[in-house]
């Protein structure tokens, strides 16, 4: 019994290279957004938060979760214009 998966993707095709480059750029944008979200955003807002003696959300999570316990975070990046409408409550 042959358990190998045979790919029909042509890595030499122009469409493959165009898709590879496009998705590489999208992945880079996502990494940038995640880095920005993890860093907390604007430095002056973080400083104001700290002057008030408050912890950032991820710092609070780190204090709640036991060491070596996995923590599943569903979304590390803030909503974009296209996803904001999904999370916005309708006007009453």
Number of C-alpha atoms within 10 A of each C-alpha: 3 4 5 6 6 6 6 6 8 10 10 8 9 10 11 13 13 11 11 13 12 12 12 12 12 12 12 12 12 14 13 13 18 16 14 15 15 14 13 14 12 10 10 9 11 15 12 11 13 12 10 8 9 13 14 13 10 12 10 11 12 11 10 9 11 10 8 6 7 8 10 6 6 6 9 13 15 13 13 9 8 7 10 11 11 10 8 8 8 7 4 3
